[in-house]
């Protein structure tokens, strides 16, 4: 069955959810790509997201891999346009309107209201990702250790990713 129309619908919708960044759309992306359309497993989605975080450039380029997986080369192109197109158009329109509304009294209220929404979306995405990535006591301890290190010290996250990968090699597979 041709998945291109479904890919376009799903990723156009997800595009609008990325208000707080790509992680904001992760919970809905998981539901739609894994649970509804079964384009990949949750473990595969986490893997693609993790690789996207480590790769140079926008981390959400990982969506192209989902499009490739579900619809081949045409699926990858369709997902790329569907995901980045609506957000680019929306940002362009809002930016033009935002300048015109500089003296509008509601402007600062909207800005103050969007910050907590973005944080909430990011937290929901992080928790959704953690549910799939933390698969036992060992990975839970590793996640808490990385969090504590990041909160306490100025450490390059890439070094923690590499160190975590080394530690994960020592953990026997289940």
Chimera marker file (.cmm) of the C-alpha trace (Angstrom):
<marker_set name="trace">
<marker id="1" x="0.000" y="0.000" z="0.000" r="1" g="1" b="0" radius="0.5"/>
<marker id="2" x="1.265" y="3.503" z="-0.818" r="1" g="1" b="0" radius="0.5"/>
<marker id="3" x="2.274" y="5.199" z="2.442" r="1" g="1" b="0" radius="0.5"/>
<marker id="4" x="3.082" y="8.616" z="0.924" r="1" g="1" b="0" radius="0.5"/>
<marker id="5" x="-0.303" y="10.298" z="1.664" r="1" g="1" b="0" radius="0.5"/>
<marker id="6" x="-0.224" y="9.018" z="5.260" r="1" g="1" b="0" radius="0.5"/>
<marker id="7" x="3.392" y="10.159" z="5.690" r="1" g="1" b="0" radius="0.5"/>
<marker id="8" x="2.479" y="13.631" z="4.442" r="1" g="1" b="0" radius="0.5"/>
<marker id="9" x="-0.545" y="13.869" z="6.783" r="1" g="1" b="0" radius="0.5"/>
<marker id="10" x="1.375" y="12.639" z="9.829" r="1" g="1" b="0" radius="0.5"/>
<marker id="11" x="4.482" y="14.774" z="9.359" r="1" g="1" b="0" radius="0.5"/>
<marker id="12" x="2.575" y="17.930" z="8.390" r="1" g="1" b="0" radius="0.5"/>
<marker id="13" x="0.646" y="17.567" z="11.639" r="1" g="1" b="0" radius="0.5"/>
<marker id="14" x="3.824" y="16.857" z="13.645" r="1" g="1" b="0" radius="0.5"/>
<marker id="15" x="5.410" y="19.940" z="12.101" r="1" g="1" b="0" radius="0.5"/>
<marker id="16" x="2.939" y="22.169" z="13.915" r="1" g="1" b="0" radius="0.5"/>
<marker id="17" x="3.693" y="20.457" z="17.254" r="1" g="1" b="0" radius="0.5"/>
<marker id="18" x="7.378" y="21.373" z="17.215" r="1" g="1" b="0" radius="0.5"/>
<marker id="19" x="6.777" y="24.666" z="19.039" r="1" g="1" b="0" radius="0.5"/>
<marker id="20" x="9.379" y="23.812" z="21.673" r="1" g="1" b="0" radius="0.5"/>
<marker id="21" x="11.712" y="21.972" z="19.318" r="1" g="1" b="0" radius="0.5"/>
<marker id="22" x="11.715" y="18.455" z="17.942" r="1" g="1" b="0" radius="0.5"/>
<marker id="23" x="11.383" y="16.814" z="21.337" r="1" g="1" b="0" radius="0.5"/>
<marker id="24" x="8.006" y="18.529" z="21.741" r="1" g="1" b="0" radius="0.5"/>
<marker id="25" x="6.608" y="16.370" z="18.935" r="1" g="1" b="0" radius="0.5"/>
<marker id="26" x="8.206" y="13.116" z="20.122" r="1" g="1" b="0" radius="0.5"/>
<marker id="27" x="5.256" y="11.683" z="22.129" r="1" g="1" b="0" radius="0.5"/>
<marker id="28" x="2.832" y="12.189" z="19.236" r="1" g="1" b="0" radius="0.5"/>
<marker id="29" x="5.455" y="10.968" z="16.756" r="1" g="1" b="0" radius="0.5"/>
<marker id="30" x="5.770" y="7.778" z="18.787" r="1" g="1" b="0" radius="0.5"/>
<marker id="31" x="2.003" y="7.256" z="18.813" r="1" g="1" b="0" radius="0.5"/>
<marker id="32" x="1.577" y="7.890" z="15.092" r="1" g="1" b="0" radius="0.5"/>
<marker id="33" x="4.678" y="6.187" z="13.680" r="1" g="1" b="0" radius="0.5"/>
<marker id="34" x="4.833" y="3.233" z="16.072" r="1" g="1" b="0" radius="0.5"/>
<marker id="35" x="1.357" y="2.579" z="17.477" r="1" g="1" b="0" radius="0.5"/>
<marker id="36" x="-0.950" y="3.751" z="14.671" r="1" g="1" b="0" radius="0.5"/>
<marker id="37" x="0.920" y="3.206" z="11.395" r="1" g="1" b="0" radius="0.5"/>
<marker id="38" x="3.481" y="0.609" z="12.570" r="1" g="1" b="0" radius="0.5"/>
<marker id="39" x="6.192" y="2.093" z="10.340" r="1" g="1" b="0" radius="0.5"/>
<marker id="40" x="8.827" y="1.138" z="12.929" r="1" g="1" b="0" radius="0.5"/>
<marker id="41" x="9.175" y="-0.130" z="16.483" r="1" g="1" b="0" radius="0.5"/>
<marker id="42" x="9.611" y="2.097" z="19.541" r="1" g="1" b="0" radius="0.5"/>
<marker id="43" x="13.204" y="0.888" z="19.877" r="1" g="1" b="0" radius="0.5"/>
<marker id="44" x="13.878" y="1.837" z="16.246" r="1" g="1" b="0" radius="0.5"/>
<marker id="45" x="12.337" y="5.290" z="16.790" r="1" g="1" b="0" radius="0.5"/>
<marker id="46" x="14.517" y="5.860" z="19.853" r="1" g="1" b="0" radius="0.5"/>
<marker id="47" x="17.552" y="4.727" z="17.871" r="1" g="1" b="0" radius="0.5"/>
<marker id="48" x="16.771" y="7.134" z="15.006" r="1" g="1" b="0" radius="0.5"/>
<marker id="49" x="16.122" y="9.990" z="17.430" r="1" g="1" b="0" radius="0.5"/>
<marker id="50" x="19.394" y="9.309" z="19.255" r="1" g="1" b="0" radius="0.5"/>
<marker id="51" x="21.369" y="9.240" z="16.014" r="1" g="1" b="0" radius="0.5"/>
<marker id="52" x="19.641" y="12.485" z="15.001" r="1" g="1" b="0" radius="0.5"/>
<marker id="53" x="20.797" y="14.078" z="18.252" r="1" g="1" b="0" radius="0.5"/>
<marker id="54" x="24.406" y="13.123" z="17.593" r="1" g="1" b="0" radius="0.5"/>
<marker id="55" x="24.497" y="13.989" z="13.890" r="1" g="1" b="0" radius="0.5"/>
<marker id="56" x="25.490" y="17.483" z="12.784" r="1" g="1" b="0" radius="0.5"/>
<marker id="57" x="22.720" y="19.798" z="11.635" r="1" g="1" b="0" radius="0.5"/>
<marker id="58" x="19.092" y="19.872" z="12.718" r="1" g="1" b="0" radius="0.5"/>
<marker id="59" x="18.358" y="16.891" z="14.957" r="1" g="1" b="0" radius="0.5"/>
<marker id="60" x="14.936" y="16.372" z="13.425" r="1" g="1" b="0" radius="0.5"/>
<marker id="61" x="16.480" y="15.351" z="10.117" r="1" g="1" b="0" radius="0.5"/>
<marker id="62" x="15.971" y="11.861" z="11.563" r="1" g="1" b="0" radius="0.5"/>
<marker id="63" x="12.415" y="12.062" z="10.232" r="1" g="1" b="0" radius="0.5"/>
<marker id="64" x="13.828" y="11.516" z="6.745" r="1" g="1" b="0" radius="0.5"/>
<marker id="65" x="14.894" y="8.032" z="7.871" r="1" g="1" b="0" radius="0.5"/>
<marker id="66" x="11.324" y="7.279" z="8.951" r="1" g="1" b="0" radius="0.5"/>
<marker id="67" x="10.067" y="8.423" z="5.550" r="1" g="1" b="0" radius="0.5"/>
<marker id="68" x="12.691" y="6.252" z="3.825" r="1" g="1" b="0" radius="0.5"/>
<marker id="69" x="11.757" y="3.307" z="6.003" r="1" g="1" b="0" radius="0.5"/>
<marker id="70" x="8.026" y="3.617" z="5.313" r="1" g="1" b="0" radius="0.5"/>
<marker id="71" x="7.953" y="4.925" z="1.742" r="1" g="1" b="0" radius="0.5"/>
<marker id="72" x="11.372" y="4.653" z="0.128" r="1" g="1" b="0" radius="0.5"/>
<marker id="73" x="13.104" y="7.633" z="-1.449" r="1" g="1" b="0" radius="0.5"/>
<marker id="74" x="9.817" y="9.330" z="-2.311" r="1" g="1" b="0" radius="0.5"/>
<marker id="75" x="8.687" y="8.854" z="1.307" r="1" g="1" b="0" radius="0.5"/>
<marker id="76" x="11.884" y="10.490" z="2.564" r="1" g="1" b="0" radius="0.5"/>
<marker id="77" x="11.383" y="13.507" z="0.294" r="1" g="1" b="0" radius="0.5"/>
<marker id="78" x="7.675" y="13.766" z="1.165" r="1" g="1" b="0" radius="0.5"/>
<marker id="79" x="8.387" y="13.643" z="4.910" r="1" g="1" b="0" radius="0.5"/>
<marker id="80" x="11.127" y="16.265" z="4.608" r="1" g="1" b="0" radius="0.5"/>
<marker id="81" x="8.818" y="18.722" z="2.831" r="1" g="1" b="0" radius="0.5"/>
<marker id="82" x="5.782" y="17.880" z="4.988" r="1" g="1" b="0" radius="0.5"/>
<marker id="83" x="7.681" y="18.321" z="8.245" r="1" g="1" b="0" radius="0.5"/>
<marker id="84" x="9.670" y="21.467" z="7.528" r="1" g="1" b="0" radius="0.5"/>
<marker id="85" x="7.292" y="23.198" z="5.082" r="1" g="1" b="0" radius="0.5"/>
<marker id="86" x="4.345" y="24.086" z="7.354" r="1" g="1" b="0" radius="0.5"/>
<marker id="87" x="6.604" y="25.267" z="10.171" r="1" g="1" b="0" radius="0.5"/>
<marker id="88" x="8.644" y="27.445" z="7.807" r="1" g="1" b="0" radius="0.5"/>
<marker id="89" x="5.491" y="29.049" z="6.396" r="1" g="1" b="0" radius="0.5"/>
<marker id="90" x="4.012" y="29.535" z="9.870" r="1" g="1" b="0" radius="0.5"/>
<marker id="91" x="7.246" y="31.101" z="11.168" r="1" g="1" b="0" radius="0.5"/>
<marker id="92" x="7.376" y="33.466" z="8.195" r="1" g="1" b="0" radius="0.5"/>
<marker id="93" x="3.745" y="34.603" z="8.658" r="1" g="1" b="0" radius="0.5"/>
<marker id="94" x="4.044" y="34.971" z="12.445" r="1" g="1" b="0" radius="0.5"/>
<marker id="95" x="7.316" y="36.912" z="12.165" r="1" g="1" b="0" radius="0.5"/>
<marker id="96" x="5.730" y="39.416" z="9.781" r="1" g="1" b="0" radius="0.5"/>
<marker id="97" x="2.674" y="39.818" z="12.019" r="1" g="1" b="0" radius="0.5"/>
<marker id="98" x="4.800" y="39.957" z="15.182" r="1" g="1" b="0" radius="0.5"/>
<marker id="99" x="6.653" y="43.031" z="13.971" r="1" g="1" b="0" radius="0.5"/>
<marker id="100" x="3.374" y="44.784" z="13.195" r="1" g="1" b="0" radius="0.5"/>
<marker id="101" x="2.025" y="43.959" z="16.656" r="1" g="1" b="0" radius="0.5"/>
<marker id="102" x="4.976" y="45.426" z="18.543" r="1" g="1" b="0" radius="0.5"/>
<marker id="103" x="2.797" y="47.822" z="20.569" r="1" g="1" b="0" radius="0.5"/>
<marker id="104" x="-0.033" y="45.326" z="21.074" r="1" g="1" b="0" radius="0.5"/>
<marker id="105" x="-0.701" y="44.817" z="24.828" r="1" g="1" b="0" radius="0.5"/>
<marker id="106" x="-1.241" y="41.050" z="24.463" r="1" g="1" b="0" radius="0.5"/>
<marker id="107" x="2.150" y="40.478" z="22.857" r="1" g="1" b="0" radius="0.5"/>
<marker id="108" x="4.094" y="40.058" z="26.127" r="1" g="1" b="0" radius="0.5"/>
<marker id="109" x="1.325" y="37.828" z="27.550" r="1" g="1" b="0" radius="0.5"/>
<marker id="110" x="1.569" y="35.538" z="24.549" r="1" g="1" b="0" radius="0.5"/>
<marker id="111" x="5.353" y="35.363" z="24.903" r="1" g="1" b="0" radius="0.5"/>
<marker id="112" x="5.077" y="34.573" z="28.619" r="1" g="1" b="0" radius="0.5"/>
<marker id="113" x="2.418" y="31.937" z="27.943" r="1" g="1" b="0" radius="0.5"/>
<marker id="114" x="4.357" y="30.138" z="25.225" r="1" g="1" b="0" radius="0.5"/>
<marker id="115" x="7.421" y="29.519" z="27.396" r="1" g="1" b="0" radius="0.5"/>
<marker id="116" x="5.659" y="27.165" z="29.867" r="1" g="1" b="0" radius="0.5"/>
<marker id="117" x="3.874" y="25.427" z="26.986" r="1" g="1" b="0" radius="0.5"/>
<marker id="118" x="7.220" y="24.766" z="25.299" r="1" g="1" b="0" radius="0.5"/>
<marker id="119" x="8.707" y="23.472" z="28.537" r="1" g="1" b="0" radius="0.5"/>
<marker id="120" x="5.721" y="21.188" z="29.105" r="1" g="1" b="0" radius="0.5"/>
<marker id="121" x="5.983" y="19.792" z="25.584" r="1" g="1" b="0" radius="0.5"/>
<marker id="122" x="9.717" y="19.217" z="26.018" r="1" g="1" b="0" radius="0.5"/>
<marker id="123" x="9.183" y="17.429" z="29.344" r="1" g="1" b="0" radius="0.5"/>
<marker id="124" x="6.469" y="15.239" z="27.823" r="1" g="1" b="0" radius="0.5"/>
<marker id="125" x="8.835" y="14.356" z="24.993" r="1" g="1" b="0" radius="0.5"/>
<marker id="126" x="11.664" y="13.580" z="27.385" r="1" g="1" b="0" radius="0.5"/>
<marker id="127" x="9.454" y="11.349" z="29.532" r="1" g="1" b="0" radius="0.5"/>
<marker id="128" x="8.129" y="9.545" z="26.472" r="1" g="1" b="0" radius="0.5"/>
<marker id="129" x="11.671" y="8.926" z="25.248" r="1" g="1" b="0" radius="0.5"/>
<marker id="130" x="12.771" y="7.786" z="28.723" r="1" g="1" b="0" radius="0.5"/>
<marker id="131" x="9.969" y="5.194" z="28.880" r="1" g="1" b="0" radius="0.5"/>
<marker id="132" x="11.450" y="3.442" z="25.879" r="1" g="1" b="0" radius="0.5"/>
<marker id="133" x="15.139" y="4.058" z="26.518" r="1" g="1" b="0" radius="0.5"/>
<marker id="134" x="15.340" y="3.159" z="30.210" r="1" g="1" b="0" radius="0.5"/>
<marker id="135" x="14.970" y="-0.591" z="30.134" r="1" g="1" b="0" radius="0.5"/>
<marker id="136" x="16.118" y="-1.614" z="33.588" r="1" g="1" b="0" radius="0.5"/>
<marker id="137" x="18.009" y="-0.633" z="36.697" r="1" g="1" b="0" radius="0.5"/>
<marker id="138" x="21.319" y="-0.305" z="34.855" r="1" g="1" b="0" radius="0.5"/>
<marker id="139" x="20.042" y="2.113" z="32.207" r="1" g="1" b="0" radius="0.5"/>
<marker id="140" x="18.063" y="3.990" z="34.874" r="1" g="1" b="0" radius="0.5"/>
<marker id="141" x="21.202" y="4.491" z="36.960" r="1" g="1" b="0" radius="0.5"/>
<marker id="142" x="23.095" y="5.585" z="33.846" r="1" g="1" b="0" radius="0.5"/>
<marker id="143" x="20.387" y="8.139" z="32.990" r="1" g="1" b="0" radius="0.5"/>
<marker id="144" x="20.351" y="9.570" z="36.527" r="1" g="1" b="0" radius="0.5"/>
<marker id="145" x="24.163" y="9.723" z="36.600" r="1" g="1" b="0" radius="0.5"/>
<marker id="146" x="24.274" y="11.643" z="33.315" r="1" g="1" b="0" radius="0.5"/>
<marker id="147" x="21.559" y="14.015" z="34.539" r="1" g="1" b="0" radius="0.5"/>
<marker id="148" x="23.419" y="14.701" z="37.784" r="1" g="1" b="0" radius="0.5"/>
<marker id="149" x="26.713" y="15.262" z="35.972" r="1" g="1" b="0" radius="0.5"/>
<marker id="150" x="25.079" y="17.709" z="33.569" r="1" g="1" b="0" radius="0.5"/>
<marker id="151" x="23.392" y="19.589" z="36.404" r="1" g="1" b="0" radius="0.5"/>
<marker id="152" x="26.564" y="19.816" z="38.491" r="1" g="1" b="0" radius="0.5"/>
<marker id="153" x="29.382" y="20.267" z="35.974" r="1" g="1" b="0" radius="0.5"/>
<marker id="154" x="30.005" y="21.962" z="32.657" r="1" g="1" b="0" radius="0.5"/>
<marker id="155" x="30.648" y="18.882" z="30.551" r="1" g="1" b="0" radius="0.5"/>
<marker id="156" x="30.337" y="18.516" z="26.817" r="1" g="1" b="0" radius="0.5"/>
<marker id="157" x="27.265" y="16.257" z="26.320" r="1" g="1" b="0" radius="0.5"/>
<marker id="158" x="29.038" y="14.469" z="23.461" r="1" g="1" b="0" radius="0.5"/>
<marker id="159" x="31.593" y="13.164" z="25.979" r="1" g="1" b="0" radius="0.5"/>
<marker id="160" x="28.775" y="11.833" z="28.151" r="1" g="1" b="0" radius="0.5"/>
<marker id="161" x="27.221" y="10.124" z="25.131" r="1" g="1" b="0" radius="0.5"/>
<marker id="162" x="30.532" y="8.414" z="24.358" r="1" g="1" b="0" radius="0.5"/>
<marker id="163" x="31.093" y="7.469" z="28.013" r="1" g="1" b="0" radius="0.5"/>
<marker id="164" x="27.548" y="6.126" z="28.255" r="1" g="1" b="0" radius="0.5"/>
<marker id="165" x="28.074" y="4.050" z="25.132" r="1" g="1" b="0" radius="0.5"/>
<marker id="166" x="31.204" y="2.591" z="26.742" r="1" g="1" b="0" radius="0.5"/>
<marker id="167" x="29.310" y="1.790" z="29.948" r="1" g="1" b="0" radius="0.5"/>
<marker id="168" x="26.452" y="0.260" z="27.931" r="1" g="1" b="0" radius="0.5"/>
<marker id="169" x="28.939" y="-2.129" z="26.318" r="1" g="1" b="0" radius="0.5"/>
<marker id="170" x="29.694" y="-3.469" z="29.792" r="1" g="1" b="0" radius="0.5"/>
<marker id="171" x="26.010" y="-4.103" z="30.578" r="1" g="1" b="0" radius="0.5"/>
<marker id="172" x="25.030" y="-7.618" z="29.504" r="1" g="1" b="0" radius="0.5"/>
<marker id="173" x="22.111" y="-7.687" z="27.015" r="1" g="1" b="0" radius="0.5"/>
<marker id="174" x="18.773" y="-8.966" z="28.293" r="1" g="1" b="0" radius="0.5"/>
<link id1="1" id2="2" r="1" g="1" b="0" radius="0.2"/>
<link id1="2" id2="3" r="1" g="1" b="0" radius="0.2"/>
<link id1="3" id2="4" r="1" g="1" b="0" radius="0.2"/>
<link id1="4" id2="5" r="1" g="1" b="0" radius="0.2"/>
<link id1="5" id2="6" r="1" g="1" b="0" radius="0.2"/>
<link id1="6" id2="7" r="1" g="1" b="0" radius="0.2"/>
<link id1="7" id2="8" r="1" g="1" b="0" radius="0.2"/>
<link id1="8" id2="9" r="1" g="1" b="0" radius="0.2"/>
<link id1="9" id2="10" r="1" g="1" b="0" radius="0.2"/>
<link id1="10" id2="11" r="1" g="1" b="0" radius="0.2"/>
<link id1="11" id2="12" r="1" g="1" b="0" radius="0.2"/>
<link id1="12" id2="13" r="1" g="1" b="0" radius="0.2"/>
<link id1="13" id2="14" r="1" g="1" b="0" radius="0.2"/>
<link id1="14" id2="15" r="1" g="1" b="0" radius="0.2"/>
<link id1="15" id2="16" r="1" g="1" b="0" radius="0.2"/>
<link id1="16" id2="17" r="1" g="1" b="0" radius="0.2"/>
<link id1="17" id2="18" r="1" g="1" b="0" radius="0.2"/>
<link id1="18" id2="19" r="1" g="1" b="0" radius="0.2"/>
<link id1="19" id2="20" r="1" g="1" b="0" radius="0.2"/>
<link id1="20" id2="21" r="1" g="1" b="0" radius="0.2"/>
<link id1="21" id2="22" r="1" g="1" b="0" radius="0.2"/>
<link id1="22" id2="23" r="1" g="1" b="0" radius="0.2"/>
<link id1="23" id2="24" r="1" g="1" b="0" radius="0.2"/>
<link id1="24" id2="25" r="1" g="1" b="0" radius="0.2"/>
<link id1="25" id2="26" r="1" g="1" b="0" radius="0.2"/>
<link id1="26" id2="27" r="1" g="1" b="0" radius="0.2"/>
<link id1="27" id2="28" r="1" g="1" b="0" radius="0.2"/>
<link id1="28" id2="29" r="1" g="1" b="0" radius="0.2"/>
<link id1="29" id2="30" r="1" g="1" b="0" radius="0.2"/>
<link id1="30" id2="31" r="1" g="1" b="0" radius="0.2"/>
<link id1="31" id2="32" r="1" g="1" b="0" radius="0.2"/>
<link id1="32" id2="33" r="1" g="1" b="0" radius="0.2"/>
<link id1="33" id2="34" r="1" g="1" b="0" radius="0.2"/>
<link id1="34" id2="35" r="1" g="1" b="0" radius="0.2"/>
<link id1="35" id2="36" r="1" g="1" b="0" radius="0.2"/>
<link id1="36" id2="37" r="1" g="1" b="0" radius="0.2"/>
<link id1="37" id2="38" r="1" g="1" b="0" radius="0.2"/>
<link id1="38" id2="39" r="1" g="1" b="0" radius="0.2"/>
<link id1="39" id2="40" r="1" g="1" b="0" radius="0.2"/>
<link id1="40" id2="41" r="1" g="1" b="0" radius="0.2"/>
<link id1="41" id2="42" r="1" g="1" b="0" radius="0.2"/>
<link id1="42" id2="43" r="1" g="1" b="0" radius="0.2"/>
<link id1="43" id2="44" r="1" g="1" b="0" radius="0.2"/>
<link id1="44" id2="45" r="1" g="1" b="0" radius="0.2"/>
<link id1="45" id2="46" r="1" g="1" b="0" radius="0.2"/>
<link id1="46" id2="47" r="1" g="1" b="0" radius="0.2"/>
<link id1="47" id2="48" r="1" g="1" b="0" radius="0.2"/>
<link id1="48" id2="49" r="1" g="1" b="0" radius="0.2"/>
<link id1="49" id2="50" r="1" g="1" b="0" radius="0.2"/>
<link id1="50" id2="51" r="1" g="1" b="0" radius="0.2"/>
<link id1="51" id2="52" r="1" g="1" b="0" radius="0.2"/>
<link id1="52" id2="53" r="1" g="1" b="0" radius="0.2"/>
<link id1="53" id2="54" r="1" g="1" b="0" radius="0.2"/>
<link id1="54" id2="55" r="1" g="1" b="0" radius="0.2"/>
<link id1="55" id2="56" r="1" g="1" b="0" radius="0.2"/>
<link id1="56" id2="57" r="1" g="1" b="0" radius="0.2"/>
<link id1="57" id2="58" r="1" g="1" b="0" radius="0.2"/>
<link id1="58" id2="59" r="1" g="1" b="0" radius="0.2"/>
<link id1="59" id2="60" r="1" g="1" b="0" radius="0.2"/>
<link id1="60" id2="61" r="1" g="1" b="0" radius="0.2"/>
<link id1="61" id2="62" r="1" g="1" b="0" radius="0.2"/>
<link id1="62" id2="63" r="1" g="1" b="0" radius="0.2"/>
<link id1="63" id2="64" r="1" g="1" b="0" radius="0.2"/>
<link id1="64" id2="65" r="1" g="1" b="0" radius="0.2"/>
<link id1="65" id2="66" r="1" g="1" b="0" radius="0.2"/>
<link id1="66" id2="67" r="1" g="1" b="0" radius="0.2"/>
<link id1="67" id2="68" r="1" g="1" b="0" radius="0.2"/>
<link id1="68" id2="69" r="1" g="1" b="0" radius="0.2"/>
<link id1="69" id2="70" r="1" g="1" b="0" radius="0.2"/>
<link id1="70" id2="71" r="1" g="1" b="0" radius="0.2"/>
<link id1="71" id2="72" r="1" g="1" b="0" radius="0.2"/>
<link id1="72" id2="73" r="1" g="1" b="0" radius="0.2"/>
<link id1="73" id2="74" r="1" g="1" b="0" radius="0.2"/>
<link id1="74" id2="75" r="1" g="1" b="0" radius="0.2"/>
<link id1="75" id2="76" r="1" g="1" b="0" radius="0.2"/>
<link id1="76" id2="77" r="1" g="1" b="0" radius="0.2"/>
<link id1="77" id2="78" r="1" g="1" b="0" radius="0.2"/>
<link id1="78" id2="79" r="1" g="1" b="0" radius="0.2"/>
<link id1="79" id2="80" r="1" g="1" b="0" radius="0.2"/>
<link id1="80" id2="81" r="1" g="1" b="0" radius="0.2"/>
<link id1="81" id2="82" r="1" g="1" b="0" radius="0.2"/>
<link id1="82" id2="83" r="1" g="1" b="0" radius="0.2"/>
<link id1="83" id2="84" r="1" g="1" b="0" radius="0.2"/>
<link id1="84" id2="85" r="1" g="1" b="0" radius="0.2"/>
<link id1="85" id2="86" r="1" g="1" b="0" radius="0.2"/>
<link id1="86" id2="87" r="1" g="1" b="0" radius="0.2"/>
<link id1="87" id2="88" r="1" g="1" b="0" radius="0.2"/>
<link id1="88" id2="89" r="1" g="1" b="0" radius="0.2"/>
<link id1="89" id2="90" r="1" g="1" b="0" radius="0.2"/>
<link id1="90" id2="91" r="1" g="1" b="0" radius="0.2"/>
<link id1="91" id2="92" r="1" g="1" b="0" radius="0.2"/>
<link id1="92" id2="93" r="1" g="1" b="0" radius="0.2"/>
<link id1="93" id2="94" r="1" g="1" b="0" radius="0.2"/>
<link id1="94" id2="95" r="1" g="1" b="0" radius="0.2"/>
<link id1="95" id2="96" r="1" g="1" b="0" radius="0.2"/>
<link id1="96" id2="97" r="1" g="1" b="0" radius="0.2"/>
<link id1="97" id2="98" r="1" g="1" b="0" radius="0.2"/>
<link id1="98" id2="99" r="1" g="1" b="0" radius="0.2"/>
<link id1="99" id2="100" r="1" g="1" b="0" radius="0.2"/>
<link id1="100" id2="101" r="1" g="1" b="0" radius="0.2"/>
<link id1="101" id2="102" r="1" g="1" b="0" radius="0.2"/>
<link id1="102" id2="103" r="1" g="1" b="0" radius="0.2"/>
<link id1="103" id2="104" r="1" g="1" b="0" radius="0.2"/>
<link id1="104" id2="105" r="1" g="1" b="0" radius="0.2"/>
<link id1="105" id2="106" r="1" g="1" b="0" radius="0.2"/>
<link id1="106" id2="107" r="1" g="1" b="0" radius="0.2"/>
<link id1="107" id2="108" r="1" g="1" b="0" radius="0.2"/>
<link id1="108" id2="109" r="1" g="1" b="0" radius="0.2"/>
<link id1="109" id2="110" r="1" g="1" b="0" radius="0.2"/>
<link id1="110" id2="111" r="1" g="1" b="0" radius="0.2"/>
<link id1="111" id2="112" r="1" g="1" b="0" radius="0.2"/>
<link id1="112" id2="113" r="1" g="1" b="0" radius="0.2"/>
<link id1="113" id2="114" r="1" g="1" b="0" radius="0.2"/>
<link id1="114" id2="115" r="1" g="1" b="0" radius="0.2"/>
<link id1="115" id2="116" r="1" g="1" b="0" radius="0.2"/>
<link id1="116" id2="117" r="1" g="1" b="0" radius="0.2"/>
<link id1="117" id2="118" r="1" g="1" b="0" radius="0.2"/>
<link id1="118" id2="119" r="1" g="1" b="0" radius="0.2"/>
<link id1="119" id2="120" r="1" g="1" b="0" radius="0.2"/>
<link id1="120" id2="121" r="1" g="1" b="0" radius="0.2"/>
<link id1="121" id2="122" r="1" g="1" b="0" radius="0.2"/>
<link id1="122" id2="123" r="1" g="1" b="0" radius="0.2"/>
<link id1="123" id2="124" r="1" g="1" b="0" radius="0.2"/>
<link id1="124" id2="125" r="1" g="1" b="0" radius="0.2"/>
<link id1="125" id2="126" r="1" g="1" b="0" radius="0.2"/>
<link id1="126" id2="127" r="1" g="1" b="0" radius="0.2"/>
<link id1="127" id2="128" r="1" g="1" b="0" radius="0.2"/>
<link id1="128" id2="129" r="1" g="1" b="0" radius="0.2"/>
<link id1="129" id2="130" r="1" g="1" b="0" radius="0.2"/>
<link id1="130" id2="131" r="1" g="1" b="0" radius="0.2"/>
<link id1="131" id2="132" r="1" g="1" b="0" radius="0.2"/>
<link id1="132" id2="133" r="1" g="1" b="0" radius="0.2"/>
<link id1="133" id2="134" r="1" g="1" b="0" radius="0.2"/>
<link id1="134" id2="135" r="1" g="1" b="0" radius="0.2"/>
<link id1="135" id2="136" r="1" g="1" b="0" radius="0.2"/>
<link id1="136" id2="137" r="1" g="1" b="0" radius="0.2"/>
<link id1="137" id2="138" r="1" g="1" b="0" radius="0.2"/>
<link id1="138" id2="139" r="1" g="1" b="0" radius="0.2"/>
<link id1="139" id2="140" r="1" g="1" b="0" radius="0.2"/>
<link id1="140" id2="141" r="1" g="1" b="0" radius="0.2"/>
<link id1="141" id2="142" r="1" g="1" b="0" radius="0.2"/>
<link id1="142" id2="143" r="1" g="1" b="0" radius="0.2"/>
<link id1="143" id2="144" r="1" g="1" b="0" radius="0.2"/>
<link id1="144" id2="145" r="1" g="1" b="0" radius="0.2"/>
<link id1="145" id2="146" r="1" g="1" b="0" radius="0.2"/>
<link id1="146" id2="147" r="1" g="1" b="0" radius="0.2"/>
<link id1="147" id2="148" r="1" g="1" b="0" radius="0.2"/>
<link id1="148" id2="149" r="1" g="1" b="0" radius="0.2"/>
<link id1="149" id2="150" r="1" g="1" b="0" radius="0.2"/>
<link id1="150" id2="151" r="1" g="1" b="0" radius="0.2"/>
<link id1="151" id2="152" r="1" g="1" b="0" radius="0.2"/>
<link id1="152" id2="153" r="1" g="1" b="0" radius="0.2"/>
<link id1="153" id2="154" r="1" g="1" b="0" radius="0.2"/>
<link id1="154" id2="155" r="1" g="1" b="0" radius="0.2"/>
<link id1="155" id2="156" r="1" g="1" b="0" radius="0.2"/>
<link id1="156" id2="157" r="1" g="1" b="0" radius="0.2"/>
<link id1="157" id2="158" r="1" g="1" b="0" radius="0.2"/>
<link id1="158" id2="159" r="1" g="1" b="0" radius="0.2"/>
<link id1="159" id2="160" r="1" g="1" b="0" radius="0.2"/>
<link id1="160" id2="161" r="1" g="1" b="0" radius="0.2"/>
<link id1="161" id2="162" r="1" g="1" b="0" radius="0.2"/>
<link id1="162" id2="163" r="1" g="1" b="0" radius="0.2"/>
<link id1="163" id2="164" r="1" g="1" b="0" radius="0.2"/>
<link id1="164" id2="165" r="1" g="1" b="0" radius="0.2"/>
<link id1="165" id2="166" r="1" g="1" b="0" radius="0.2"/>
<link id1="166" id2="167" r="1" g="1" b="0" radius="0.2"/>
<link id1="167" id2="168" r="1" g="1" b="0" radius="0.2"/>
<link id1="168" id2="169" r="1" g="1" b="0" radius="0.2"/>
<link id1="169" id2="170" r="1" g="1" b="0" radius="0.2"/>
<link id1="170" id2="171" r="1" g="1" b="0" radius="0.2"/>
<link id1="171" id2="172" r="1" g="1" b="0" radius="0.2"/>
<link id1="172" id2="173" r="1" g="1" b="0" radius="0.2"/>
<link id1="173" id2="174" r="1" g="1" b="0" radius="0.2"/>
</marker_set>
